[in-house]
Amino acid sequence: MQKEILEKLNWRYATKQFKPQAFTPDQRAFLEESLRLTPSSFGQQLWRFVWVDSPLLREELKPFAWNQRQITEASALVVLARPLTFPKDQLDRFFGHLEVVRGKTRQEMAGYEQRILSFTSAKDERELACWMDRQLYIALGNLMTAAALAQIDTCPIEGFEPAHFDRILGFEKLGLKSVVVAALGFRSPEDAYQHQKKLRFEAKDVHLKL
């Protein structure tokens, strides 16, 4: 199992050219579930994963992503977004769900709630925004690893203009802000990048053991 995982991580690369191949329902469901199961700070899940399935919307987004062909060619495009601000009703929503799933009362979880309140109240709006942004990168990494294990190609995309994506996708009305984008699909045989050797520093250069 460990060897297979490392083989898949060596196999993956930031795919630049996708072939026109749709996901099966099972593949799409797998990718969606891998995002849903992503761990988050305090388990707060302050995110929305927006799957842009409309070809017209993807064409409209493309000029605001450096005209990268992955935006329109990939089998799926997902915009990883977070709330504009830390939602005032977040703890009510979270602990209400926790009561249903784990059968614990909010009173029983008072200590946990206080820890979250202490953390969030000590941060200003900018710090909370940065904290929420970082959660999306956990989700992105989880998605890319899960996809690689299923031999699905991915390309993370930071080269885009969030303000224009937010406008086109109507995020302001949804109270969302785009953070990072992922294109998913299957590599084209014509994508020369797949034949390049993986560029990573040696283990001794990145692992510090104290």
Phi and psi in degrees as GROMACS dihedral restraints (atoms count N, CA, C in turn):
[ dihedral_restraints ]
;  ai    aj    ak    al  type     phi  dphi    fc
    3     4     5     6     1   -61.9    20    10
    4     5     6     7     1   -42.1    20    10
    6     7     8     9     1   -63.1    20    10
    7     8     9    10     1   -41.8    20    10
    9    10    11    12     1   -63.7    20    10
   10    11    12    13     1   -41.6    20    10
   12    13    14    15     1   -62.3    20    10
   13    14    15    16     1   -45.2    20    10
   15    16    17    18     1   -64.4    20    10
   16    17    18    19     1   -36.6    20    10
   18    19    20    21     1   -61.4    20    10
   19    20    21    22     1   -43.0    20    10
   21    22    23    24     1   -67.7    20    10
   22    23    24    25     1   -37.3    20    10
   24    25    26    27     1   -68.6    20    10
   25    26    27    28     1   -31.6    20    10
   27    28    29    30     1   -74.0    20    10
   28    29    30    31     1   -29.3    20    10
   30    31    32    33     1   -70.3    20    10
   31    32    33    34     1   -37.1    20    10
   33    34    35    36     1   -72.9    20    10
   34    35    36    37     1   151.8    20    10
   36    37    38    39     1  -155.8    20    10
   37    38    39    40     1   168.2    20    10
   39    40    41    42     1   -75.5    20    10
   40    41    42    43     1    96.6    20    10
   42    43    44    45     1   -66.8    20    10
   43    44    45    46     1   128.4    20    10
   45    46    47    48     1   -98.9    20    10
   46    47    48    49     1   -24.9    20    10
   48    49    50    51     1  -136.8    20    10
   49    50    51    52     1   120.5    20    10
   51    52    53    54     1  -102.8    20    10
   52    53    54    55     1   151.8    20    10
   54    55    56    57     1   -92.8    20    10
   55    56    57    58     1   155.1    20    10
   57    58    59    60     1   -75.0    20    10
   58    59    60    61     1    88.5    20    10
   60    61    62    63     1  -140.0    20    10
   61    62    63    64     1   122.1    20    10
   63    64    65    66     1   -80.0    20    10
   64    65    66    67     1   153.6    20    10
   66    67    68    69     1   -74.3    20    10
   67    68    69    70     1   148.1    20    10
   69    70    71    72     1   -74.2    20    10
   70    71    72    73     1   160.3    20    10
   72    73    74    75     1   -55.0    20    10
   73    74    75    76     1   -38.1    20    10
   75    76    77    78     1   -66.6    20    10
   76    77    78    79     1   -40.2    20    10
   78    79    80    81     1   -65.0    20    10
   79    80    81    82     1   -44.1    20    10
   81    82    83    84     1   -63.2    20    10
   82    83    84    85     1   -43.3    20    10
   84    85    86    87     1   -63.2    20    10
   85    86    87    88     1   -37.5    20    10
   87    88    89    90     1   -62.7    20    10
   88    89    90    91     1   -45.4    20    10
   90    91    92    93     1   -65.1    20    10
   91    92    93    94     1   -42.9    20    10
   93    94    95    96     1   -63.1    20    10
   94    95    96    97     1   -41.9    20    10
   96    97    98    99     1   -69.9    20    10
   97    98    99   100     1   -34.6    20    10
   99   100   101   102     1   -63.9    20    10
  100   101   102   103     1   -34.5    20    10
  102   103   104   105     1   -70.1    20    10
  103   104   105   106     1   -43.8    20    10
  105   106   107   108     1   -60.1    20    10
  106   107   108   109     1   -34.0    20    10
  108   109   110   111     1   -85.4    20    10
  109   110   111   112     1     3.4    20    10
  111   112   113   114     1   -61.6    20    10
  112   113   114   115     1   134.2    20    10
  114   115   116   117     1   -71.1    20    10
  115   116   117   118     1   152.6    20    10
  117   118   119   120     1  -143.6    20    10
  118   119   120   121     1   160.2    20    10
  120   121   122   123     1   -59.3    20    10
  121   122   123   124     1   125.2    20    10
  123   124   125   126     1    59.6    20    10
  124   125   126   127     1    10.5    20    10
  126   127   128   129     1    68.8    20    10
  127   128   129   130     1    23.0    20    10
  129   130   131   132     1   -77.9    20    10
  130   131   132   133     1   -23.3    20    10
  132   133   134   135     1    52.5    20    10
  133   134   135   136     1    51.7    20    10
  135   136   137   138     1   -84.5    20    10
  136   137   138   139     1    69.8    20    10
  138   139   140   141     1  -156.1    20    10
  139   140   141   142     1   162.2    20    10
  141   142   143   144     1  -137.0    20    10
  142   143   144   145     1   135.6    20    10
  144   145   146   147     1  -105.6    20    10
  145   146   147   148     1   106.9    20    10
  147   148   149   150     1   -99.4    20    10
  148   149   150   151     1   110.8    20    10
  150   151   152   153     1   -89.5    20    10
  151   152   153   154     1   114.8    20    10
  153   154   155   156     1   -92.2    20    10
  154   155   156   157     1    93.8    20    10
  156   157   158   159     1   -90.2    20    10
  157   158   159   160     1   -19.7    20    10
  159   160   161   162     1   -73.1    20    10
  160   161   162   163     1   119.3    20    10
  162   163   164   165     1   -58.7    20    10
  163   164   165   166     1   -34.9    20    10
  165   166   167   168     1   -66.3    20    10
  166   167   168   169     1   -42.9    20    10
  168   169   170   171     1   -64.3    20    10
  169   170   171   172     1   -39.8    20    10
  171   172   173   174     1   -66.5    20    10
  172   173   174   175     1   -36.6    20    10
  174   175   176   177     1   -64.3    20    10
  175   176   177   178     1   -37.1    20    10
  177   178   179   180     1   -70.2    20    10
  178   179   180   181     1   -32.8    20    10
  180   181   182   183     1   -75.4    20    10
  181   182   183   184     1   -31.6    20    10
  183   184   185   186     1   -51.8    20    10
  184   185   186   187     1   -45.9    20    10
  186   187   188   189     1   -61.7    20    10
  187   188   189   190     1   -21.7    20    10
  189   190   191   192     1   -97.4    20    10
  190   191   192   193     1    17.2    20    10
  192   193   194   195     1  -134.0    20    10
  193   194   195   196     1    42.4    20    10
  195   196   197   198     1    57.6    20    10
  196   197   198   199     1    25.1    20    10
  198   199   200   201     1    55.7    20    10
  199   200   201   202     1    31.6    20    10
  201   202   203   204     1   -67.7    20    10
  202   203   204   205     1   130.3    20    10
  204   205   206   207     1   -66.9    20    10
  205   206   207   208     1   -22.4    20    10
  207   208   209   210     1   -61.0    20    10
  208   209   210   211     1   -28.8    20    10
  210   211   212   213     1   -57.9    20    10
  211   212   213   214     1   -41.0    20    10
  213   214   215   216     1  -102.2    20    10
  214   215   216   217     1   -22.8    20    10
  216   217   218   219     1   -89.7    20    10
  217   218   219   220     1   -25.6    20    10
  219   220   221   222     1   -64.4    20    10
  220   221   222   223     1   154.3    20    10
  222   223   224   225     1   -65.0    20    10
  223   224   225   226     1   -31.2    20    10
  225   226   227   228     1  -148.3    20    10
  226   227   228   229     1   149.8    20    10
  228   229   230   231     1  -130.4    20    10
  229   230   231   232     1   125.2    20    10
  231   232   233   234     1  -124.1    20    10
  232   233   234   235     1   130.5    20    10
  234   235   236   237     1  -101.0    20    10
  235   236   237   238     1   120.4    20    10
  237   238   239   240     1   -90.6    20    10
  238   239   240   241     1   116.4    20    10
  240   241   242   243     1  -126.6    20    10
  241   242   243   244     1   160.8    20    10
  243   244   245   246     1  -134.9    20    10
  244   245   246   247     1   165.8    20    10
  246   247   248   249     1   -61.3    20    10
  247   248   249   250     1   148.6    20    10
  249   250   251   252     1   -58.1    20    10
  250   251   252   253     1   -42.0    20    10
  252   253   254   255     1  -136.1    20    10
  253   254   255   256     1   162.7    20    10
  255   256   257   258     1   -60.9    20    10
  256   257   258   259     1   119.2    20    10
  258   259   260   261     1   -64.2    20    10
  259   260   261   262     1   134.3    20    10
  261   262   263   264     1   -64.6    20    10
  262   263   264   265     1   -29.7    20    10
  264   265   266   267     1   -95.6    20    10
  265   266   267   268     1    10.9    20    10
  267   268   269   270     1   -60.0    20    10
  268   269   270   271     1   -45.9    20    10
  270   271   272   273     1   -68.8    20    10
  271   272   273   274     1   -36.5    20    10
  273   274   275   276     1   -61.5    20    10
  274   275   276   277     1   -44.9    20    10
  276   277   278   279     1   -64.1    20    10
  277   278   279   280     1   -45.6    20    10
  279   280   281   282     1   -65.7    20    10
  280   281   282   283     1   -49.6    20    10
  282   283   284   285     1   -73.1    20    10
  283   284   285   286     1   -27.1    20    10
  285   286   287   288     1   -63.8    20    10
  286   287   288   289     1   -41.5    20    10
  288   289   290   291     1   -68.1    20    10
  289   290   291   292     1   -39.4    20    10
  291   292   293   294     1   -62.8    20    10
  292   293   294   295     1   -39.7    20    10
  294   295   296   297     1   -60.1    20    10
  295   296   297   298     1   -41.6    20    10
  297   298   299   300     1   -68.4    20    10
  298   299   300   301     1   -45.3    20    10
  300   301   302   303     1   -75.5    20    10
  301   302   303   304     1   -43.0    20    10
  303   304   305   306     1  -106.6    20    10
  304   305   306   307     1    -6.6    20    10
  306   307   308   309     1    70.0    20    10
  307   308   309   310     1    23.4    20    10
  309   310   311   312     1  -105.3    20    10
  310   311   312   313     1   141.2    20    10
  312   313   314   315     1   -77.7    20    10
  313   314   315   316     1   159.8    20    10
  315   316   317   318     1   -63.0    20    10
  316   317   318   319     1   -33.0    20    10
  318   319   320   321     1   -63.3    20    10
  319   320   321   322     1   -39.9    20    10
  321   322   323   324     1   -65.2    20    10
  322   323   324   325     1   -26.5    20    10
  324   325   326   327     1  -100.9    20    10
  325   326   327   328     1    18.0    20    10
  327   328   329   330     1   -59.2    20    10
  328   329   330   331     1   -39.0    20    10
  330   331   332   333     1   -64.6    20    10
  331   332   333   334     1   -41.4    20    10
  333   334   335   336     1   -64.4    20    10
  334   335   336   337     1   -43.6    20    10
  336   337   338   339     1   -62.4    20    10
  337   338   339   340     1   -38.9    20    10
  339   340   341   342     1   -66.2    20    10
  340   341   342   343     1   -35.2    20    10
  342   343   344   345     1   -63.9    20    10
  343   344   345   346     1   -42.6    20    10
  345   346   347   348     1   -64.6    20    10
  346   347   348   349     1   -44.4    20    10
  348   349   350   351     1   -61.2    20    10
  349   350   351   352     1   -41.2    20    10
  351   352   353   354     1   -63.0    20    10
  352   353   354   355     1   -39.7    20    10
  354   355   356   357     1   -67.7    20    10
  355   356   357   358     1   -49.9    20    10
  357   358   359   360     1   -73.3    20    10
  358   359   360   361     1   -36.4    20    10
  360   361   362   363     1   -71.5    20    10
  361   362   363   364     1   -19.7    20    10
  363   364   365   366     1   -82.9    20    10
  364   365   366   367     1    -4.6    20    10
  366   367   368   369     1  -111.7    20    10
  367   368   369   370     1   145.1    20    10
  369   370   371   372     1   -84.4    20    10
  370   371   372   373     1   178.8    20    10
  372   373   374   375     1   -60.3    20    10
  373   374   375   376     1   -40.0    20    10
  375   376   377   378     1   -65.3    20    10
  376   377   378   379     1   -42.1    20    10
  378   379   380   381     1   -66.7    20    10
  379   380   381   382     1   -39.1    20    10
  381   382   383   384     1   -65.5    20    10
  382   383   384   385     1   -37.6    20    10
  384   385   386   387     1   -63.2    20    10
  385   386   387   388     1   -43.8    20    10
  387   388   389   390     1   -63.7    20    10
  388   389   390   391     1   -39.5    20    10
  390   391   392   393     1   -62.2    20    10
  391   392   393   394     1   -45.2    20    10
  393   394   395   396     1   -66.4    20    10
  394   395   396   397     1   -38.3    20    10
  396   397   398   399     1   -57.4    20    10
  397   398   399   400     1   -43.9    20    10
  399   400   401   402     1   -62.9    20    10
  400   401   402   403     1   -30.8    20    10
  402   403   404   405     1   -62.6    20    10
  403   404   405   406     1   -33.9    20    10
  405   406   407   408     1   -67.0    20    10
  406   407   408   409     1   -29.1    20    10
  408   409   410   411     1   -75.3    20    10
  409   410   411   412     1   -27.7    20    10
  411   412   413   414     1   -63.1    20    10
  412   413   414   415     1   -45.1    20    10
  414   415   416   417     1   -63.1    20    10
  415   416   417   418     1   -41.6    20    10
  417   418   419   420     1   -61.0    20    10
  418   419   420   421     1   -46.4    20    10
  420   421   422   423     1   -62.6    20    10
  421   422   423   424     1   -40.5    20    10
  423   424   425   426     1   -62.4    20    10
  424   425   426   427     1   -43.0    20    10
  426   427   428   429     1   -62.9    20    10
  427   428   429   430     1   -45.8    20    10
  429   430   431   432     1   -66.6    20    10
  430   431   432   433     1   -37.9    20    10
  432   433   434   435     1   -68.3    20    10
  433   434   435   436     1   -46.4    20    10
  435   436   437   438     1   -60.2    20    10
  436   437   438   439     1   -42.5    20    10
  438   439   440   441     1   -62.3    20    10
  439   440   441   442     1   -43.4    20    10
  441   442   443   444     1   -61.1    20    10
  442   443   444   445     1   -40.1    20    10
  444   445   446   447     1   -64.2    20    10
  445   446   447   448     1   -27.7    20    10
  447   448   449   450     1   -95.1    20    10
  448   449   450   451     1     9.5    20    10
  450   451   452   453     1    56.7    20    10
  451   452   453   454     1    45.2    20    10
  453   454   455   456     1  -112.9    20    10
  454   455   456   457     1   133.4    20    10
  456   457   458   459     1   -84.2    20    10
  457   458   459   460     1   151.5    20    10
  459   460   461   462     1  -139.6    20    10
  460   461   462   463     1   159.1    20    10
  462   463   464   465     1  -143.7    20    10
  463   464   465   466     1   110.9    20    10
  465   466   467   468     1   -72.8    20    10
  466   467   468   469     1   139.9    20    10
  468   469   470   471     1  -128.7    20    10
  469   470   471   472     1   111.7    20    10
  471   472   473   474     1  -103.0    20    10
  472   473   474   475     1   -14.3    20    10
  474   475   476   477     1   -79.7    20    10
  475   476   477   478     1    73.0    20    10
  477   478   479   480     1  -151.5    20    10
  478   479   480   481     1   165.0    20    10
  480   481   482   483     1  -101.6    20    10
  481   482   483   484     1   101.3    20    10
  483   484   485   486     1   -55.3    20    10
  484   485   486   487     1   -39.2    20    10
  486   487   488   489     1   -60.7    20    10
  487   488   489   490     1   -40.3    20    10
  489   490   491   492     1   -73.5    20    10
  490   491   492   493     1   -38.3    20    10
  492   493   494   495     1   -61.1    20    10
  493   494   495   496     1   -44.0    20    10
  495   496   497   498     1   -61.8    20    10
  496   497   498   499     1   -39.7    20    10
  498   499   500   501     1   -66.4    20    10
  499   500   501   502     1   -49.1    20    10
  501   502   503   504     1   -64.7    20    10
  502   503   504   505     1   -37.5    20    10
  504   505   506   507     1   -89.2    20    10
  505   506   507   508     1     0.0    20    10
  507   508   509   510     1    69.3    20    10
  508   509   510   511     1    32.0    20    10
  510   511   512   513     1   -68.9    20    10
  511   512   513   514     1   -28.5    20    10
  513   514   515   516     1   -59.8    20    10
  514   515   516   517     1   -43.7    20    10
  516   517   518   519     1   -66.1    20    10
  517   518   519   520     1   -27.8    20    10
  519   520   521   522     1   -88.5    20    10
  520   521   522   523     1    -6.0    20    10
  522   523   524   525     1    70.0    20    10
  523   524   525   526     1    34.8    20    10
  525   526   527   528     1  -120.0    20    10
  526   527   528   529     1   160.7    20    10
  528   529   530   531     1  -136.9    20    10
  529   530   531   532     1   128.4    20    10
  531   532   533   534     1   -73.3    20    10
  532   533   534   535     1   142.5    20    10
  534   535   536   537     1  -118.1    20    10
  535   536   537   538     1   -49.5    20    10
  537   538   539   540     1  -152.4    20    10
  538   539   540   541     1   159.6    20    10
  540   541   542   543     1  -124.7    20    10
  541   542   543   544     1   147.4    20    10
  543   544   545   546     1  -130.5    20    10
  544   545   546   547     1   130.5    20    10
  546   547   548   549     1  -101.4    20    10
  547   548   549   550     1   138.6    20    10
  549   550   551   552     1  -134.3    20    10
  550   551   552   553     1   145.8    20    10
  552   553   554   555     1   168.4    20    10
  553   554   555   556     1  -138.8    20    10
  555   556   557   558     1  -134.7    20    10
  556   557   558   559     1   128.3    20    10
  558   559   560   561     1   -59.0    20    10
  559   560   561   562     1   140.8    20    10
  561   562   563   564     1   -79.7    20    10
  562   563   564   565     1   143.6    20    10
  564   565   566   567     1   -59.6    20    10
  565   566   567   568     1   -19.9    20    10
  567   568   569   570     1   -86.5    20    10
  568   569   570   571     1    -4.7    20    10
  570   571   572   573     1   -78.3    20    10
  571   572   573   574     1   106.2    20    10
  573   574   575   576     1   -67.2    20    10
  574   575   576   577     1   -22.7    20    10
  576   577   578   579     1   -63.1    20    10
  577   578   579   580     1   -25.5    20    10
  579   580   581   582     1   -68.1    20    10
  580   581   582   583     1   -18.2    20    10
  582   583   584   585     1   -94.7    20    10
  583   584   585   586     1    -3.7    20    10
  585   586   587   588     1   -79.4    20    10
  586   587   588   589     1   146.9    20    10
  588   589   590   591     1   -68.6    20    10
  589   590   591   592     1   141.8    20    10
  591   592   593   594     1   -65.4    20    10
  592   593   594   595     1   132.3    20    10
  594   595   596   597     1  -102.1    20    10
  595   596   597   598     1   101.7    20    10
  597   598   599   600     1  -137.3    20    10
  598   599   600   601     1   144.4    20    10
  600   601   602   603     1   -67.9    20    10
  601   602   603   604     1   159.8    20    10
  603   604   605   606     1   -65.5    20    10
  604   605   606   607     1   154.0    20    10
  606   607   608   609     1   -55.4    20    10
  607   608   609   610     1   -39.6    20    10
  609   610   611   612     1   -64.5    20    10
  610   611   612   613     1   -20.1    20    10
  612   613   614   615     1   -89.3    20    10
  613   614   615   616     1   -12.4    20    10
  615   616   617   618     1  -120.2    20    10
  616   617   618   619     1   -19.9    20    10
  618   619   620   621     1  -100.6    20    10
  619   620   621   622     1   122.2    20    10
  621   622   623   624     1  -109.7    20    10
  622   623   624   625     1   120.3    20    10
  624   625   626   627     1  -114.7    20    10
  625   626   627   628     1   117.1    20    10
